């Protein structure tokens, strides 16, 4: 299967640079994957397409302000550091800029709003990553200072600096488990009021966790889809969520996945359980593309994704390549907003 089979024309002005003025007001394009029919709606209308007995599965990961801006020591030149994964309180894998000047032994200084964080590059790693050490002067936990001085790691296709408002808007209302450098963006549409309305309709809720890594933005560079790999990401399904999801599977009730990250976590857990979901955790490098047999997910809410991206391939695997691409063409014609701060699509 060719990667070019997932190309489409996207006017750059449709790439959302800001969230909607109010959370929960995005548009919703509904695709019936059995017929290909499309319906234009709004995210507040989502309960119309849910039914009593459904389980809506949400990713409760929490984005932390992983982008640090500081200076090199000595010299004072500007440096940028994106914390990719935490090893322990002081040690992290990171992407740094300018990479050619940040070799092992280089000291860093990050200071903002009265907080100070020291850093040192310890070693070079694969794909331009560095192992770095971060520490404070007075024993304050590093992660607390990162939370205070870090910037929201907005996706590279948002061409503006982060704002104070992004700390709220680039975070779901149900975020709980800190660990992501990118938001599970389908979840950004939900308000507490919408969640309450969904619950009142007899829909159960299961919270799982998949910590979104920077690899979610990794381009597919291969010509053939099957040659691509995705970076591993940490996931967890707790006992309460597992019991809820397993009951739905046993009773043939529908599991509605909110987002591609939730889908990957559910399908990873179901593959490990041979179609069943038990409590568990681990790392998932599951790459879902057309031909994948879905063991758990029965409906999918997702944002609109990049051309030729692994996330678009996942949506196409669930909804059918031709029908999903036809829906994308309709979304372009109707001027839907794309990507993280954009509109949503429901495939059922």
C-alpha positions as CSV (number, residue, x, y, z in Angstrom):
1,X,0.0,0.0,0.0
2,X,1.4,3.4,-1.0
3,X,1.7,6.3,1.4
4,X,0.7,8.5,-1.5
5,X,-2.7,6.8,-1.4
6,X,-3.4,8.9,1.7
7,X,-2.6,12.3,0.1
8,X,-5.1,15.1,-0.2
9,X,-5.0,18.8,-0.9
10,X,-5.3,21.0,2.2
11,X,-5.4,24.8,2.0
12,X,-3.0,26.0,4.7
13,X,-5.5,28.5,6.0
14,X,-7.7,25.6,7.2
15,X,-5.0,24.6,9.7
16,X,-6.4,25.9,13.0
17,X,-3.9,28.2,14.8
18,X,-6.1,28.9,17.8
19,X,-8.8,27.0,19.6
20,X,-12.4,28.1,19.1
21,X,-13.5,31.0,21.3
22,X,-15.4,28.6,23.5
23,X,-14.7,25.0,24.3
24,X,-17.4,22.6,23.0
25,X,-18.4,24.7,20.0
26,X,-16.5,22.9,17.2
27,X,-18.1,21.5,14.2
28,X,-18.6,17.7,13.8
29,X,-18.7,15.7,10.5
30,X,-20.4,12.3,11.0
31,X,-19.5,9.4,8.7
32,X,-21.6,6.3,8.5
33,X,-18.9,3.8,7.5
34,X,-21.5,1.3,6.3
35,X,-23.1,3.6,3.7
36,X,-20.6,6.4,3.3
37,X,-23.2,9.0,4.1
38,X,-22.1,12.3,5.7
39,X,-23.9,14.5,8.2
40,X,-22.8,18.0,9.2
41,X,-23.3,18.8,12.9
42,X,-21.6,20.3,16.0
43,X,-19.8,18.6,18.8
44,X,-22.7,19.4,21.1
45,X,-24.8,17.1,18.9
46,X,-22.6,14.0,19.6
47,X,-25.2,12.4,22.0
48,X,-27.5,12.0,19.0
49,X,-25.1,9.4,17.7
50,X,-24.5,7.6,21.0
51,X,-26.9,5.0,22.5
52,X,-27.6,3.7,25.9
53,X,-25.2,0.9,26.8
54,X,-22.3,2.4,24.8
55,X,-19.0,2.9,26.6
56,X,-17.1,6.1,25.8
57,X,-13.3,5.6,26.3
58,X,-11.2,8.7,27.0
59,X,-7.5,9.2,27.3
60,X,-6.9,10.9,30.7
61,X,-3.2,11.8,30.0
62,X,-2.1,15.3,31.0
63,X,0.1,17.5,29.0
64,X,3.0,19.1,30.9
65,X,4.8,22.3,29.7
66,X,7.7,20.4,28.2
67,X,9.3,23.2,26.2
68,X,12.1,25.0,28.1
69,X,13.7,28.2,26.7
70,X,17.0,29.3,28.2
71,X,20.6,30.1,27.6
72,X,23.9,28.2,27.3
73,X,26.6,28.5,29.9
74,X,29.1,30.0,29.3
75,X,28.3,32.3,26.4
76,X,24.6,33.1,26.9
77,X,23.4,32.0,23.5
78,X,19.7,31.1,23.4
79,X,18.8,27.4,23.7
80,X,15.5,25.5,23.4
81,X,14.9,22.1,25.0
82,X,11.8,19.9,24.5
83,X,11.6,17.2,27.2
84,X,10.5,14.1,25.4
85,X,10.5,11.5,28.2
86,X,11.3,11.4,31.9
87,X,13.8,8.8,33.2
88,X,13.8,9.9,36.8
89,X,13.4,13.2,38.7
90,X,16.7,14.6,37.2
91,X,17.3,12.7,34.0
92,X,15.3,13.2,30.8
93,X,15.5,12.5,27.1
94,X,15.2,15.7,25.2
95,X,15.3,17.4,21.8
96,X,17.6,20.5,21.8
97,X,18.3,23.4,19.6
98,X,20.8,24.4,18.4
99,X,21.8,20.8,18.3
100,X,25.2,21.2,16.8
101,X,26.3,23.4,19.8
102,X,24.9,21.3,22.5
103,X,27.3,18.4,22.9
104,X,28.0,16.4,26.1
105,X,29.3,18.6,28.9
106,X,27.4,21.7,27.8
107,X,25.7,23.5,30.7
108,X,22.2,25.1,30.4
109,X,20.3,27.6,32.4
110,X,16.5,28.1,32.4
111,X,15.1,31.0,34.3
112,X,11.6,32.5,34.4
113,X,9.2,34.1,36.9
114,X,11.7,33.8,39.8
115,X,12.4,30.1,39.2
116,X,15.8,28.7,38.1
117,X,16.6,25.3,36.6
118,X,20.1,24.1,35.7
119,X,20.9,21.6,33.0
120,X,23.7,19.6,31.5
121,X,23.9,17.6,28.3
122,X,25.2,14.1,29.3
123,X,25.2,12.1,26.0
124,X,24.0,12.0,22.4
125,X,21.2,9.6,21.5
126,X,19.4,8.5,18.4
127,X,17.4,10.8,16.1
128,X,19.0,13.9,17.5
129,X,17.9,13.3,21.1
130,X,20.1,14.0,24.1
131,X,20.2,12.6,27.6
132,X,20.2,15.6,29.9
133,X,20.3,16.2,33.6
134,X,18.2,18.9,35.3
135,X,18.5,20.1,38.8
136,X,17.5,23.0,41.2
137,X,19.6,24.9,43.7
138,X,17.5,24.1,46.8
139,X,16.2,20.6,46.3
140,X,12.8,21.6,44.8
141,X,11.5,18.8,42.6
142,X,12.5,19.4,39.0
143,X,9.0,18.7,37.7
144,X,7.6,21.4,39.9
145,X,9.9,24.0,38.4
146,X,9.3,22.6,34.9
147,X,5.5,23.2,35.5
148,X,6.3,26.7,36.6
149,X,8.6,27.9,33.8
150,X,7.9,25.6,30.9
151,X,6.0,26.5,27.8
152,X,3.1,24.5,26.3
153,X,4.6,22.3,23.6
154,X,2.2,23.3,20.8
155,X,2.4,21.2,17.6
156,X,4.9,22.4,14.9
157,X,2.1,23.3,12.5
158,X,0.8,25.9,14.9
159,X,2.9,28.9,13.8
160,X,2.8,31.1,16.8
161,X,4.2,31.3,20.4
162,X,2.3,29.7,23.1
163,X,-0.1,31.8,25.2
164,X,-1.1,31.6,28.8
165,X,-4.6,30.5,27.5
166,X,-3.0,27.4,25.9
167,X,-2.3,25.9,29.4
168,X,-6.0,25.5,29.7
169,X,-7.1,25.0,26.1
170,X,-4.4,22.5,25.1
171,X,-5.6,20.2,27.9
172,X,-8.7,18.1,28.3
173,X,-11.1,18.8,31.1
174,X,-10.6,15.2,32.3
175,X,-6.7,15.2,32.2
176,X,-5.3,13.4,35.2
177,X,-2.1,11.5,34.6
178,X,0.8,13.9,33.7
179,X,3.1,12.6,31.0
180,X,2.3,13.8,27.5
181,X,4.1,16.3,25.3
182,X,1.1,16.6,23.0
183,X,-2.6,16.6,23.8
184,X,-5.1,13.8,22.9
185,X,-6.8,16.3,20.7
186,X,-10.2,14.7,20.1
187,X,-10.7,15.0,23.9
188,X,-10.3,18.8,23.7
189,X,-13.8,19.2,22.5
190,X,-15.5,17.9,25.7
191,X,-17.0,20.1,28.4
192,X,-18.2,19.0,31.7
193,X,-21.7,19.7,30.5
194,X,-21.3,17.5,27.5
195,X,-19.9,14.7,29.6
196,X,-22.9,15.0,31.9
197,X,-25.3,14.9,29.0
198,X,-23.6,11.8,27.6
199,X,-23.8,10.1,31.0
200,X,-27.5,11.0,31.4
201,X,-28.1,9.2,28.1
202,X,-27.0,5.9,29.6
203,X,-23.5,5.9,28.2
204,X,-20.8,4.6,30.5
205,X,-17.3,6.2,30.7
206,X,-13.9,4.5,30.9
207,X,-10.7,6.4,31.4
208,X,-7.5,4.9,30.1
209,X,-4.1,6.4,29.7
210,X,-1.7,6.7,26.8
211,X,1.1,9.3,27.2
212,X,1.5,11.0,23.8
213,X,5.1,11.4,22.7
214,X,6.7,13.7,20.2
215,X,6.6,10.8,17.8
216,X,3.0,11.5,17.1
217,X,4.3,14.2,14.7
218,X,6.7,11.9,13.1
219,X,6.3,12.0,9.3
220,X,5.8,8.9,7.3
221,X,9.0,9.0,5.1
222,X,8.7,5.5,3.6
223,X,7.0,5.0,0.2
224,X,5.1,1.9,1.4
225,X,2.9,2.2,4.4
226,X,4.0,-1.2,5.7
227,X,7.6,0.0,6.0
228,X,6.7,2.7,8.5
229,X,7.1,2.3,12.3
230,X,5.7,4.4,15.1
231,X,7.5,5.4,18.3
232,X,6.5,3.5,21.4
233,X,4.3,5.3,23.9
234,X,3.4,4.3,27.5
235,X,-0.2,3.1,28.1
236,X,-2.2,1.9,31.1
237,X,-5.7,0.4,31.6
238,X,-6.7,0.3,35.2
239,X,-8.9,-2.2,36.9
240,X,-12.1,-0.2,36.8
241,X,-11.7,0.8,33.2
242,X,-10.8,-2.8,32.3
243,X,-13.9,-4.2,34.0
244,X,-16.1,-1.6,32.2
245,X,-14.6,-2.3,28.8
246,X,-14.6,-6.1,29.2
247,X,-18.2,-6.1,30.2
248,X,-19.1,-4.1,27.1
249,X,-17.1,-6.6,24.9
250,X,-18.8,-9.6,26.6
251,X,-22.3,-8.1,26.1
252,X,-21.5,-6.9,22.6
253,X,-22.1,-3.2,23.5
254,X,-20.2,-0.6,21.5
255,X,-17.0,1.0,22.7
256,X,-16.6,4.5,21.4
257,X,-12.9,5.6,21.3
258,X,-12.2,9.3,21.7
259,X,-9.1,9.8,19.6
260,X,-6.4,7.9,17.9
261,X,-4.4,7.6,21.2
262,X,-7.3,5.9,23.0
263,X,-7.8,3.6,20.0
264,X,-4.1,2.5,20.0
265,X,-4.2,1.8,23.7
266,X,-7.5,-0.2,23.5
267,X,-6.4,-2.2,20.5
268,X,-3.0,-2.9,22.1
269,X,-4.7,-4.2,25.3
270,X,-7.2,-6.2,23.3
271,X,-4.4,-7.8,21.2
272,X,-2.5,-8.8,24.3
273,X,-5.8,-10.3,25.7
274,X,-6.8,-12.0,22.5
275,X,-9.9,-9.9,22.2
276,X,-10.3,-9.3,25.9
277,X,-9.2,-6.3,28.0
278,X,-7.6,-6.9,31.4
279,X,-5.8,-4.4,33.6
280,X,-2.3,-3.7,32.3
281,X,0.4,-1.3,31.3
282,X,3.3,-1.2,28.9
283,X,4.6,0.4,25.8
284,X,2.7,0.4,22.5
285,X,4.3,0.6,19.1
286,X,1.1,-0.6,17.4
287,X,0.8,1.0,13.9
288,X,-2.9,0.8,12.7
289,X,-3.4,1.1,9.0
290,X,-6.0,-0.4,6.5
291,X,-6.2,-4.1,7.0
292,X,-6.1,-3.9,10.8
293,X,-8.7,-6.1,12.5
294,X,-10.3,-4.0,15.3
295,X,-10.9,-6.1,18.4
296,X,-12.3,-3.4,20.7
297,X,-13.3,-0.2,19.1
298,X,-16.8,0.1,17.6
299,X,-16.9,3.9,16.9
300,X,-14.3,6.6,16.7
301,X,-14.3,10.4,17.4
302,X,-11.2,12.0,16.0
303,X,-9.9,15.3,14.7
304,X,-8.8,15.9,11.0
305,X,-5.2,14.8,10.4
306,X,-2.2,15.6,8.2
307,X,-2.1,14.2,4.7
308,X,-0.1,11.0,4.5
309,X,0.1,10.7,8.3
310,X,-0.1,7.6,10.4
311,X,-3.1,9.2,12.2
312,X,-5.0,9.5,9.0
313,X,-4.1,5.9,8.2
314,X,-5.6,4.8,11.5
315,X,-8.9,6.7,10.7
316,X,-8.9,5.1,7.2
317,X,-8.4,1.7,8.7
318,X,-11.5,2.2,10.8
319,X,-13.7,4.0,8.3
320,X,-12.4,2.8,5.0
321,X,-9.8,4.7,3.0
322,X,-12.1,5.8,0.1
323,X,-14.9,6.9,2.5
324,X,-12.6,8.7,4.9
325,X,-10.8,10.6,2.1
326,X,-14.2,11.5,0.6
327,X,-15.2,12.9,4.0
328,X,-11.9,14.8,4.1
329,X,-12.6,16.3,0.7
330,X,-16.1,17.3,2.0
331,X,-14.5,18.9,5.1
332,X,-12.2,20.9,2.9
333,X,-15.0,22.1,0.7
334,X,-17.0,23.1,3.8
335,X,-14.1,24.9,5.4
336,X,-13.7,22.7,8.5
337,X,-10.8,23.5,10.7
338,X,-8.0,20.9,10.7
339,X,-5.5,19.4,13.3
340,X,-5.2,19.9,17.0
341,X,-7.3,23.0,17.6
342,X,-9.6,22.1,14.7
343,X,-13.0,20.4,14.3
344,X,-14.0,16.8,14.8
345,X,-15.2,13.7,12.9
346,X,-17.3,10.9,14.2
347,X,-17.0,7.5,12.4
348,X,-19.6,4.9,13.3
